[in-house]
Amino acid sequence: MRRLNVLQRTRWILLGILLAGGLGISLYPLPVLLLTGGDQVLTLRIVRPGDTFLLGFLHSIARSDIWDRFIVDPQYRIVLIETRFQGQGTGIPYGAAEGETLIREGNWFRLTGMNRVVPAIDWRVGAEWHNRFRFGDEPEIDLSAKIGDRLVQVRIEKMMAIAWLWSYVWKARL
C-alpha cells in the first residue's frame, strides 16, 4: 500500500512538472511578422534575424512593378534593404544616396545598399495596384485578389507561443 502512495505521488509530481513546463513554453515570447487588416490577422510568421520578405505593387503613375525587399535585423526590426523597379518617373528613385548603389539590369533597376529601419508599414492594398507579398522563397501571395481594398499593416511584434498557436490555427487566413 505504501508503494502505491509513492507511485501516485510520483505521477502527480510528473504531471505537475509537465503542466508547469507546458505553461512556461506557452508563455515564451516569439518574434512574429504580422500582416493585419483592421482587427483581422491575415498572416503571421515566426521570424529570425536574416529572414526576408518582399512587397510588390504597381506604381500609381508609372504603372510599372515595384518590389521592396525587407530584412529582419538582429533587433527584430523591419529594414528596407532594396527596391527593384522598372523605368523612371515621378515617385520612382532616380539616384542612389550615400552608401547605396543603383544598378540597371535590362528593363529593371535595383537600388541596393539601403538600410532604412521601418517600425511598421501601413500599406493601402487595392485591386488595381496588384499588391503582392512574398516571405523568403515561398510562393507569392496576391493580396489584392485575396482581400480586396483595405489598409494592411505589416509589423513585427512579440507574441506568446500560445497566442501564436491560437492565431495560426484559428485566425490566419493567407
N, C-alpha and C positions, 0 to 999 in steps of 0.2 A: 504494500500500500504506500509506503514511503517513497518507493521508486516511482510510482505513478505520479505523485505530487511533484517530484523533481522533473519528470518528463513534461507535465502540464506547465510547470513554471518555466521550463526551457522554451516550450512552444510560445508562451506569452511574451517572453523576452525577445525571441527571434521575430515574432510578429511586430512587436514594438519597434525593434531596430529597423525592420523593413518599412514600416509606416513612417518612421522619422526620416529615413533615407529618402523615401519617395517624396515626402513633403519638402525636404531640403532641395532635392533635384527640381521639383516643380516650381520652387521659388527662385531658382537660379536665373539671373537676368541674361537674356540673349540679345545681341545686336541684330535688328531686323530692318530690312529695307521694305518700306510700306508704300503702296500706292492706294490712295483713298479718294473716293468721290463723295463728298459730303460725309455722312456717317457710315458709308458703305466701304468695307475693305475689298479692294479689287484684287490685290495680290500682296503677298508678303513672303519674304525670303530671308533666311538666316544668312548674314554676310560675315565675311572675314576681310581683313586688310588685303588689298590687291584685287578683290572682286571688281568686275567692271560691268557697266550696263550702258546701253545706247538709247537715246530718244531721237526719233526721226519724225520729220514733218515736212510738208510743202511750205515753202516761203510764200507769204501772203502777196508779195508784189512780184517777185521773180518767177513764182510758180515752179520752182525747182526744188529738188530734195536737199534737205539739210539734215545732217546726222551729228549729234553731240555725243561725245564719249566721256563718261564719268568713271572715276575710280573711288573705291572706299579706302581712305588713308588709315594709318595706324591708330589714329584717334577716333575712328569710325565716323569721319565726316565725308560728305559728298564733295568731290573735287572734279571740276571740269578740266579735262586734260587735252581734248582735241575737238575740233569742229571740221567736218567734211562737207563740202558744198559744191554745187555746180554753178559756174558763171559768176558774174559780178553784177552788182546793182545796189540799190538803196537798202540799207539794213544788213547787207552781207559784208563780211570782213573784206577789206581791200589791202591790208598790210599787216605785218607782224609787229607786235610790241616787243619790248626788250625781253630777251630770253625765249622768244617764240620764233618759229620758222614757218614760212608759207611755202608749200610745195605744190607744184602742178603735176597732175597725173592724168594725162589725156584731157577729158572734159571735166575732171574733178580737181578741186583744190583742197588741200588739207592744211589747217592751221594747227601746228603741233607745239609742244613745249609749254602749253598753257598750264597754269597751276592756280586755278580760281576756286577757292572754297565757297561752296553754296550751302547755306544752312538748310534750306528746303527749296523745292521747286513747285511753284504754283503754275500749272500748265493747262491752258484752255484747249480742250480736245473738241474737235468738230469734224463732222463727216467730210467737209470739203478740204480739210488740211491733212488728211491721211496720216494721223498720228500713230506712231508705232513705238513699241517698247521691246527691247531685247536684253535679256540678262545673260552675261557671259557668252557662251557658244550655243545657248538654247535657241529654239526657233523664235522667230519674230512674232509678236502679238500685235494685231491690228486693233488698237484701242478704239479708233473711230468706228469701226464696224461692230465691235463688241458692246460699247457703252453709249455710243451716240455723242450728243453735245453735252458737255459738262466740264466743270472745273475739277482737275485732278491734282492732288498734292503728292509729291514724291519726297520722302524723308527717311532718315534712319533714326530709330529710337530703340531704347532698351525695353524689352518685353519679358515678363516672367515666362518660363518654359511652359507652364500650364496654360497661360493666356495664349501663347503662340500656338500650342497644340489645339486649343479650342477654336481659335480663328482659322487655323489651317484646315481643320476637319469640317467646321460648320459654316464659315463665313467667306473664305477666299473664293473668288469667282473665276479668275483667269488662270 
